[in-house]
Amino acid sequence: MMSYSLALYIFCLHAVGAHFTYSRVPYDEALRSPSGMSVTETLDFSRNHYDRIVYFAYGFLLVLPVRELLSSVRKSSWVLELLPTPRHRDVIVAFV
């Protein structure tokens, strides 16, 4: 259930970025109203860093869902048929 929540959170971040375009998301105004401080002024940003926040969140928050997906795939029997046989591994290594 946690993986679904994390994936949903990532999709919501991307939806907000797509709605406003990433460079114009008003995250600073949204945080200024409840706290009274400006992130841009406090950290001396010269531009909107919402895209970097989303990219970091994408990498950080999708670790658990990808881990669960890979562990469930590893337990499946059909995956074993997709793996290369030892003969194919030799050919792959020869090209690398």
N, C-alpha and C positions, 0 to 999 in steps of 0.2 A: 504494500500500500504506500509505503514511503517513496518508492521509486516513481509511482504514478504522480504523487504530489510534487516531487522535484521536477519531473518532466513537464507537468502542467505549469509550474512556476516559470520554467524556461520559456515555454510557449507564450505565456502572458508577457514576459519581458520583451520578447520579439514582437508581439502584437502591438505593444505600446510604442516600440521603436518604429514599427512600420506605419503606425497611425500618424505620428508626429514627424517622421524621418528622424534618424538617430541623432543628427546634429541639432535638432530643435526640441528635444524632449524637455519639458519644464521640470526636471527633477529638483533643481535648486529652489524653485518657488514652492514646490510641494513639501520640501523639508524645512523651508524657512517659516512657513505658517505655523506648524506646531511647536518648533523649537526656538524660533527667533534668530537663528544663525544661518549664515549663508555658507554653503560648502565651497563655492567658487571663491569667495573672498577669503575664507579661512585658510584654504590650501593654495591660494594664489594661482588659480587656474586661469589660463587665457582663452580657453574654449570649453565647449560642452563635452564631457567625457563619458556620456551615457553609453556610447558604443563600446568603450573599453570595459565598463562595468558589466555590460551584457556578455562580452567575449570571455571575461574572467568567470562570470557566473555559469556560462555554458560549459566551460571546462571543469569547473569545480563541482557543479551540481549534477552533472550527468555521469559522474564516476560510479555512483551506486547503481543507477539503472543499467549501465553498460556491464558492470560486474555481474549483476543478477542475470542479465540476458546471456552473457557468455557462460555462466555456470549452468544455466538451464540447457543451453545448446550442447554443452559438453556431455551432459547426461543422456542426451537423445541418441538413439541408435542410428538414425538416418545420417547423422553427421559423420559417422565413421566411413560411410560410403563416399562422402565428398572429399575426404582426406586423400592425398596422393599415396599411391603404393610405393614401396621402396624403389621399384624400377623407375617411377616417375620422379622421385626425389633425386636420383642420380642425374637425370637429364636436367632438372632445374638447377642443381648445383653446378653442372658443367657450363651452363649459360651465364651464371653469375660469376 
